[in-house]
Amino acid sequence: MAQLIRRAKSGSDWTATELAAYHITVVYQDFATFFGTPNLPRPAINPNVLTTLDHNSAPDDDTYRLLRNLGLAMAPVTAEESAVDDFAVVLLRALGYEPRGKTLRTRKNLPFVICGENRRAQTDVCLIDEQEIVLLIQEGHGQDPEPQLVAGAIAAFTVNNRVRVRTLGLPPLPSGLIAGITLNGTAPIFYKIGISTELVTAVGGGVYPETEAIIHAHLPVVPRPHRRWSEGMKPLDNRQIILSCYEAFKGFVS
């Protein structure tokens, strides 16, 4: 893999080749290993969301808003990729991801250096804690979003350290964890993305780092795995499991 050709690419152009070229491996884990607990927590969300199939039968405005956005995110309309981002924002707010001090942003550009050139990674959704980016969400846009999410995490770590040095007067961190989620419609995969200055330097110089970067991921286990991408969070049994994963994931962005 050290012999792979490395080019200056924006985050939106990253593929599995870039992961291999920079010694990055994604390891999938079961729920207990990934979250550090064997039990699915009860989601801290309006309970009507757990029992109402679609927005037409929603008993309150909050449930209607969430389920309406869920339906739009699952509609196969080519030009409506933004509907997935809108759904992600509504969902995270309903789950309590955006208390005072945290801010959800969409389409935020994050600069980073790759192969000696300045490029950008554009996040679909990100969560900012005061001035630190703690969570990224990447939608598929018709291709594998995993490499793009990793590129965004490298850029986010770079931006966070720049804020520490230039704004807060603090030393840069040698490593850090960026939480991440990829979305295929409304079906998520959760990531814990460890970023080090060694990896950032290697990407910046376009070289193969000696140390392998291990990224951990969890794919929620749903009752009908062969239909997970087409069903997403629409069925109530899927929804309960996926929302429990979102609830457990809050611990990595607090």
Phi, psi and omega per residue, in radians:
M1 nan -0.418 3.125
A2 -1.121 -0.381 -3.105
Q3 -1.519 -0.075 3.134
L4 -1.078 2.503 3.100
I5 -1.342 2.289 -3.139
R6 -1.945 2.314 -3.112
R7 -2.189 2.746 3.094
A8 -1.313 1.822 -3.111
K9 -2.136 2.472 2.976
S10 -1.183 2.798 -3.096
G11 -1.021 -0.590 -3.111
S12 -1.209 -0.239 -3.123
D13 -1.776 0.025 -3.135
W14 -1.224 2.479 3.055
T15 -2.286 -3.039 3.100
A16 -1.058 -0.419 3.112
T17 -1.091 -0.706 3.121
E18 -1.150 -0.649 3.100
L19 -1.072 -0.798 3.116
A20 -1.150 -0.665 -3.082
A21 -1.168 -0.421 -3.137
Y22 -1.995 0.409 2.972
H23 1.050 0.749 -3.114
I24 -1.930 2.209 -3.134
T25 -2.170 2.331 3.084
V26 -1.753 2.163 -3.127
V27 -1.985 2.135 -3.135
Y28 -1.534 2.406 -3.097
Q29 -2.199 2.745 3.047
D30 -1.318 3.029 -3.036
F31 -1.025 -0.856 -3.053
A32 -1.095 -0.713 -3.130
T33 -1.225 -0.777 -3.074
F34 -1.187 -0.822 -3.044
F35 -1.620 -0.197 3.117
G36 1.346 0.341 3.104
T37 -2.640 2.508 -3.139
P38 -1.460 -0.183 -2.982
N39 -1.849 2.356 3.029
L40 -1.283 2.112 3.121
P41 -1.313 2.714 3.054
R42 -1.330 2.248 -3.107
P43 -1.116 2.359 3.068
A44 -1.486 1.369 -3.066
I45 -2.538 2.815 3.054
N46 -0.856 2.081 -3.063
P47 -1.036 -0.405 3.110
N48 -1.111 -0.447 3.113
V49 -1.124 -0.496 -3.100
L50 -1.434 -0.246 -3.032
T51 -2.152 -0.096 -3.088
T52 -1.825 2.134 -3.020
L53 -1.216 -0.837 -3.118
D54 -2.525 3.033 -3.007
H55 -1.148 -0.427 -3.107
N56 -1.119 -0.444 3.136
S57 -1.946 0.319 -3.114
A58 -1.166 2.276 -3.106
P59 -1.496 -0.112 -3.133
D60 -2.630 2.879 -3.038
D61 -1.141 -0.699 -3.117
D62 -1.105 -0.760 3.104
T63 -1.136 -0.736 3.104
Y64 -1.014 -0.822 -3.087
R65 -1.062 -0.803 -3.115
L66 -1.153 -0.817 -3.086
L67 -1.256 -0.539 3.060
R68 -1.123 -0.764 3.113
N69 -1.199 -0.579 3.067
L70 -1.066 -0.815 3.128
G71 -1.083 -0.723 3.126
L72 -1.140 -0.646 -3.127
A73 -1.184 -0.422 -3.124
M74 -1.660 -0.110 -3.133
A75 -1.259 2.253 -3.089
P76 -1.372 1.163 3.124
V77 -1.915 2.041 -2.997
T78 -0.962 -0.710 -3.022
A79 -1.517 0.099 -3.034
E80 -1.915 0.701 3.098
E81 -1.047 -0.528 -3.112
S82 -1.133 -0.359 3.136
A83 -1.088 -0.583 3.098
V84 -1.176 -0.726 3.106
D85 -1.113 -0.746 3.115
D86 -1.056 -0.752 3.119
F87 -1.083 -0.752 -3.131
A88 -1.038 -0.741 3.139
V89 -1.134 -0.822 3.139
V90 -1.068 -0.739 -3.127
L91 -1.128 -0.830 -3.113
L92 -1.109 -0.635 3.090
R93 -1.174 -0.705 3.135
A94 -1.138 -0.498 -3.131
L95 -1.544 -0.047 3.107
G96 1.491 0.398 3.113
Y97 -1.310 -0.267 -3.035
E98 -2.094 1.075 3.037
P99 -1.274 3.106 3.105
R100 -1.007 2.316 -3.090
G101 1.800 -0.322 3.091
K102 -2.016 2.578 -3.075
T103 -2.394 2.290 3.034
L104 -1.572 2.297 3.105
R105 -2.184 2.635 3.055
T106 -2.082 2.587 3.042
R107 0.969 0.732 3.135
K108 -1.503 2.296 3.111
N109 -1.531 2.290 -3.140
L110 -2.113 2.052 -3.132
P111 -1.378 2.568 2.987
F112 -2.705 2.886 -3.122
V113 -1.863 2.338 3.096
I114 -2.439 2.224 -3.127
C115 0.940 0.646 3.082
G116 1.368 0.105 -3.123
E117 -2.130 2.613 3.116
N118 -1.402 2.211 3.088
R119 -2.361 3.098 -3.132
R120 -2.320 2.611 2.946
A121 -2.016 2.206 3.138
Q122 -1.787 2.078 3.125
T123 -1.418 2.569 2.996
D124 -1.312 -0.848 3.070
V125 -2.480 2.468 3.010
C126 -2.447 2.687 3.094
L127 -1.955 2.195 -3.111
I128 -1.952 2.186 3.078
D129 -1.730 1.829 -2.971
E130 1.016 -1.687 3.129
Q131 -2.123 0.097 -3.088
E132 -1.825 2.271 3.076
I133 -1.365 2.103 -3.043
V134 -2.021 -0.262 -3.094
L135 -2.595 2.377 3.066
L136 -2.141 2.494 3.020
I137 -2.174 2.258 -3.120
Q138 -2.146 2.173 3.113
E139 -1.588 2.670 -2.987
G140 -1.156 -0.609 -3.094
H141 0.895 0.585 3.094
G142 1.453 0.071 3.107
Q143 -2.474 3.085 -3.123
D144 -1.179 2.040 -3.087
P145 -1.444 -0.150 -3.030
E146 -1.037 -0.887 3.126
P147 -1.076 -0.631 3.118
Q148 -1.154 -0.643 3.088
L149 -1.105 -0.744 3.132
V150 -1.114 -0.756 3.087
A151 -1.033 -0.717 3.102
G152 -1.105 -0.646 3.137
A153 -1.180 -0.690 3.071
I154 -1.073 -0.767 3.110
A155 -1.152 -0.705 -3.139
A156 -1.116 -0.739 3.096
F157 -1.068 -0.721 3.105
T158 -1.081 -0.794 3.137
V159 -1.136 -0.734 3.126
N160 -1.046 -0.747 3.128
N161 -1.190 -0.617 3.101
R162 -1.113 -0.707 3.092
V163 -1.110 -0.744 3.127
R164 -1.009 -0.774 -3.053
V165 -1.358 -0.867 -2.955
R166 -1.540 -0.405 -3.101
T167 -1.886 -0.769 -3.048
L168 -1.685 -0.202 3.141
G169 1.219 0.491 -3.122
L170 -1.876 2.733 3.088
P171 -1.236 2.658 3.108
P172 -1.200 2.639 3.104
L173 -1.450 2.424 3.106
P174 -1.270 -0.390 3.125
S175 -2.767 2.882 3.139
G176 -2.923 2.918 -3.141
L177 -1.996 2.205 3.031
I178 -1.938 2.154 3.070
A179 -1.364 2.547 -3.119
G180 -2.541 2.673 3.076
I181 -2.417 2.311 2.930
T182 -1.822 2.563 -3.124
L183 -2.198 2.215 2.934
N184 -1.921 1.694 -2.932
G185 1.165 -2.036 3.114
T186 -1.952 0.185 3.136
A187 -1.663 2.091 -3.041
P188 -1.756 2.786 2.810
I189 -2.200 2.379 -3.070
F190 -1.796 2.505 -3.071
Y191 -2.349 2.497 2.903
K192 -1.992 1.899 -2.975
I193 -1.869 1.819 3.088
G194 -1.470 2.176 -3.128
I195 -2.082 2.380 3.109
S196 -2.106 2.806 3.085
T197 -1.149 -0.494 3.079
E198 -1.074 -0.762 3.125
L199 -1.164 -0.762 3.134
V200 -1.061 -0.742 3.133
T201 -1.146 -0.705 3.135
A202 -1.115 -0.791 3.102
V203 -1.087 -0.752 -3.140
G204 -1.062 -0.635 -3.131
G205 -1.636 -0.118 -3.130
G206 1.214 0.702 -3.127
V207 -2.167 2.853 -3.116
Y208 -1.512 2.052 -3.133
P209 -1.286 2.545 3.121
E210 -1.168 -0.705 -3.057
T211 -1.503 2.253 3.091
E212 -1.283 2.331 3.065
A213 -1.636 2.034 3.141
I214 -1.732 2.149 3.100
I215 -1.930 2.281 -3.125
H216 -1.736 2.459 -3.081
A217 -2.400 2.706 3.067
H218 -2.365 2.190 3.046
L219 -1.776 1.965 -3.095
P220 -0.955 2.402 3.124
V221 -1.536 1.962 -3.099
V222 -1.923 2.831 -3.046
P223 -1.056 -0.531 -3.105
R224 -2.203 1.323 -3.015
P225 -1.037 -0.513 -3.140
H226 -1.226 -0.218 3.134
R227 -2.057 0.254 -3.022
R228 -1.009 -0.713 -3.058
W229 -1.302 -0.588 3.136
S230 -1.383 -0.556 -3.119
E231 -1.514 -0.655 -3.127
G232 0.947 -2.329 -3.121
M233 -1.676 0.164 -3.108
K234 -1.163 -0.883 3.132
P235 -1.164 2.518 -3.077
L236 -1.144 -0.594 3.138
D237 -1.205 -0.724 3.026
N238 -1.048 -0.778 -3.030
R239 -1.063 -0.745 -3.140
Q240 -1.038 -0.806 -3.109
I241 -1.169 -0.813 -3.087
I242 -1.160 -0.735 3.105
L243 -1.129 -0.582 3.059
S244 -1.117 -0.658 3.078
C245 -1.143 -0.749 3.066
Y246 -1.033 -0.710 -3.141
E247 -1.108 -0.810 3.120
A248 -1.119 -0.566 -3.079
F249 -1.236 -0.361 3.126
K250 -0.987 -0.502 -3.128
G251 -1.094 -0.326 -3.129
F252 -1.645 -0.021 3.122
V253 -2.148 0.119 -3.107
S254 -1.547 nan nan
